[in-house]
Amino acid sequence: MGTTDCLIVGGGIVGAACARELARAGATVELLEAEHLGAGATSAGMGHLVTMDGVPGELELTRHGVEAWRREDEELKRVAEHVGTGTLWVASTPAEVEQLERQRQVFAAVGVDSALLTCAQLRAVEPALSDAACAGLRVAGDAIVYAPKAAQWLGRQSCGGRLRVHRGARVVRLGAHWVEAADGRRFDAAHVVVACGWQTRALLPDLPLVAKRGHLLITDRYPGTLRHHVLEIGYAASTHAHSAVSVSFNVQPRPSGQILIGSSREIGVDAAVEDPAIVRRLAARALHFLPGLAGASVLRAWTGVRAASPTGMPIIGRARLPDGQGQVWVATGHEGLGVTTALVTAAILRALIVGGALPQGLESTYAKEGS
Ligand SMILES: Cc1cc2nc3c(=O)[nH]c(=O)nc-3n(C[C@H](O)[C@H](O)[C@H](O)COP(=O)(O)OP(=O)(O)OC[C@H]3O[C@@H](n4cnc5c(N)ncnc54)[C@H](O)[C@@H]3O)c2cc1C
């Protein structure tokens, strides 16, 4: 046994949530972050808390995730600018309208509140949408947050002195019960958890992670343009598609009045440099649905890397060390849903490490041996 119960490597939204959860459960926790809390994909994403049903297990995971955010500490929700915008999925073709209805039925079967909107109802709730959107599905319980602030807040919870954060601690080597930072510091613990998002591969190269780079744009302030987080139903299919590049209409009204415009997926790309052709495609797709944005000023474009697993579900459980010398815990591969599912990921990891029940419906996905 080490002097500490758990070392968490990586202070993104996932690592920070796991650190707080384990410390709340009574474990002593050291959270080691190479840069600052929320520095990775957590700062690059949209922070849309969204219920989705793309691959087996995803509906249960995201449902628990959205619900966990709703029940969270009011102070975290305030700091992270949690706003209950709901999600408005829009359809452009009769086939997509049928897809919305199928989605509604799936949601209804598990008690997720959603309602189909006709073209006229869609116009009434989101007047800025063009005729390209001919029907909608409103999911009332979905929301948005500003994820880097959430990661920082989670890391500040000392949980009775059991949670300590080490910024600027880049882990370069690790074993089943120890890690070593680039500056030579060594930390020992009973459990090591690696939660480095896409950078997990540097420490655990055998994990089957795939990069899915995304681009986002943010506009100047245009308050009142949108009320919901709005996206096309085709986005749902693109998240787990195998095409090399996909671009979908996916926009979020920020509390500041700015509009966050996404989103793209490029499989196997992790370069942190914007591609002007993809930026143009994103803007064109947004204008197709929101023609009123013509002439809006875009302040910034950036990229981030989603770490995806082969199943489309996050990898939460044990992983073998590359040298065969034992195992560590991992929580990575959250793809485009790591903010939505960070709190439920933490609950799963706590159940696996400390004990207790796994969230309902996820028992077989994340069995006691881990996934
Ligand atoms: C364009 C885009 C849009 C997205 N939109 C959404 C969305 O709307 N909703 C949603 O739920 N999710 C979204 N996501 C996904 C979400 O952002 C990620 O799933 C989530 O942020 C992953 O969090 P993480 O903590 O696993 O990884 P990261 O945020 O990448 O954090 C990993 C941390 O580990 C640190 N680290 C790395 N290596 C080491 C090391 N060796 N030692 C110590 N520390 C280390 C890094 O500095 C970093 O802080 C989006 C992602 C992108 C790119």
The ligand as an SDF file (V2000), in Angstrom:
LIG
                    3D

 53 58  0  0  0  0  0  0  0  0999 V2000
  -14.6690   20.0370  -30.6670 C   0  0  0  0  0  0  0  0  0  0  0  0
  -15.1430   19.2570  -29.4790 C   0  0  0  0  0  0  0  0  0  0  0  0
  -16.4560   19.4010  -29.0550 C   0  0  0  0  0  0  0  0  0  0  0  0
  -16.9020   18.6980  -27.9310 C   0  0  0  0  0  0  0  0  0  0  0  0
  -18.1710   18.9090  -27.4860 N   0  0  0  0  0  0  0  0  0  0  0  0
  -18.6240   18.2330  -26.3970 C   0  0  0  0  0  0  0  0  0  0  0  0
  -19.9420   18.4480  -25.9060 C   0  0  0  0  0  0  0  0  0  0  0  0
  -20.6910   19.2800  -26.4100 O   0  0  0  0  0  0  0  0  0  0  0  0
  -20.3680   17.7040  -24.8370 N   0  0  0  0  0  0  0  0  0  0  0  0
  -19.5590   16.7780  -24.2260 C   0  0  0  0  0  0  0  0  0  0  0  0
  -20.0110   16.1120  -23.2920 O   0  0  0  0  0  0  0  0  0  0  0  0
  -18.2790   16.5910  -24.6580 N   0  0  0  0  0  0  0  0  0  0  0  0
  -17.8090   17.2850  -25.7240 C   0  0  0  0  0  0  0  0  0  0  0  0
  -16.5480   17.0610  -26.1860 N   0  0  0  0  0  0  0  0  0  0  0  0
  -15.7460   16.0150  -25.5770 C   0  0  0  0  0  0  0  0  0  0  0  0
  -15.1590   16.4390  -24.2670 C   0  0  0  0  0  0  0  0  0  0  0  0
  -14.5930   17.7370  -24.3950 O   0  0  0  0  0  0  0  0  0  0  0  0
  -14.1130   15.4150  -23.8560 C   0  0  0  0  0  0  0  0  0  0  0  0
  -14.6710   14.1070  -23.9160 O   0  0  0  0  0  0  0  0  0  0  0  0
  -13.6560   15.6530  -22.4340 C   0  0  0  0  0  0  0  0  0  0  0  0
  -13.2140   16.9820  -22.2750 O   0  0  0  0  0  0  0  0  0  0  0  0
  -12.5250   14.6950  -22.0940 C   0  0  0  0  0  0  0  0  0  0  0  0
  -12.0800   15.0240  -20.8050 O   0  0  0  0  0  0  0  0  0  0  0  0
  -10.8200   14.2960  -20.1980 P   0  0  0  0  0  0  0  0  0  0  0  0
  -10.6740   14.7870  -18.8230 O   0  0  0  0  0  0  0  0  0  0  0  0
  -10.9390   12.8160  -20.4320 O   0  0  0  0  0  0  0  0  0  0  0  0
   -9.5970   14.7360  -21.1410 O   0  0  0  0  0  0  0  0  0  0  0  0
   -8.8790   16.1410  -21.2780 P   0  0  0  0  0  0  0  0  0  0  0  0
   -9.8100   17.2560  -21.1170 O   0  0  0  0  0  0  0  0  0  0  0  0
   -8.0750   16.0750  -22.5320 O   0  0  0  0  0  0  0  0  0  0  0  0
   -7.9420   16.1970  -20.0230 O   0  0  0  0  0  0  0  0  0  0  0  0
   -6.7570   15.4450  -19.9130 C   0  0  0  0  0  0  0  0  0  0  0  0
   -5.8490   16.2040  -18.9590 C   0  0  0  0  0  0  0  0  0  0  0  0
   -4.7100   15.3810  -18.7030 O   0  0  0  0  0  0  0  0  0  0  0  0
   -3.5630   16.2130  -18.6920 C   0  0  0  0  0  0  0  0  0  0  0  0
   -2.4280   15.3300  -18.9970 N   0  0  0  0  0  0  0  0  0  0  0  0
   -2.1460   14.7580  -20.1830 C   0  0  0  0  0  0  0  0  0  0  0  0
   -1.0420   13.9920  -20.0790 N   0  0  0  0  0  0  0  0  0  0  0  0
   -0.6290   14.0850  -18.7990 C   0  0  0  0  0  0  0  0  0  0  0  0
    0.4510   13.5140  -18.0700 C   0  0  0  0  0  0  0  0  0  0  0  0
    1.3310   12.7160  -18.6710 N   0  0  0  0  0  0  0  0  0  0  0  0
    0.5980   13.8310  -16.7640 N   0  0  0  0  0  0  0  0  0  0  0  0
   -0.2930   14.6550  -16.1330 C   0  0  0  0  0  0  0  0  0  0  0  0
   -1.3440   15.2210  -16.7860 N   0  0  0  0  0  0  0  0  0  0  0  0
   -1.5130   14.9310  -18.1020 C   0  0  0  0  0  0  0  0  0  0  0  0
   -3.8390   17.2610  -19.7510 C   0  0  0  0  0  0  0  0  0  0  0  0
   -3.0590   18.4200  -19.5470 O   0  0  0  0  0  0  0  0  0  0  0  0
   -5.3270   17.4950  -19.5590 C   0  0  0  0  0  0  0  0  0  0  0  0
   -5.5960   18.5540  -18.6510 O   0  0  0  0  0  0  0  0  0  0  0  0
  -16.0390   17.7980  -27.2640 C   0  0  0  0  0  0  0  0  0  0  0  0
  -14.7160   17.6760  -27.6740 C   0  0  0  0  0  0  0  0  0  0  0  0
  -14.2660   18.4090  -28.7610 C   0  0  0  0  0  0  0  0  0  0  0  0
  -12.8390   18.2770  -29.1780 C   0  0  0  0  0  0  0  0  0  0  0  0
  1  2  1  0
  2  3  1  0
  2 52  2  0
  3  4  2  0
  4  5  1  0
  4 50  1  0
  5  6  2  0
  6  7  1  0
  6 13  1  0
  7  8  2  0
  7  9  1  0
  9 10  1  0
 10 11  2  0
 10 12  1  0
 12 13  2  0
 13 14  1  0
 14 15  1  0
 14 50  1  0
 15 16  1  0
 16 17  1  0
 16 18  1  0
 18 19  1  0
 18 20  1  0
 20 21  1  0
 20 22  1  0
 22 23  1  0
 23 24  1  0
 24 25  2  0
 24 26  1  0
 24 27  1  0
 27 28  1  0
 28 29  2  0
 28 30  1  0
 28 31  1  0
 31 32  1  0
 32 33  1  0
 33 34  1  0
 33 48  1  0
 34 35  1  0
 35 36  1  0
 35 46  1  0
 36 37  1  0
 36 45  1  0
 37 38  2  0
 38 39  1  0
 39 40  1  0
 39 45  2  0
 40 41  1  0
 40 42  2  0
 42 43  1  0
 43 44  2  0
 44 45  1  0
 46 47  1  0
 46 48  1  0
 48 49  1  0
 50 51  2  0
 51 52  1  0
 52 53  1  0
M  END
$$$$
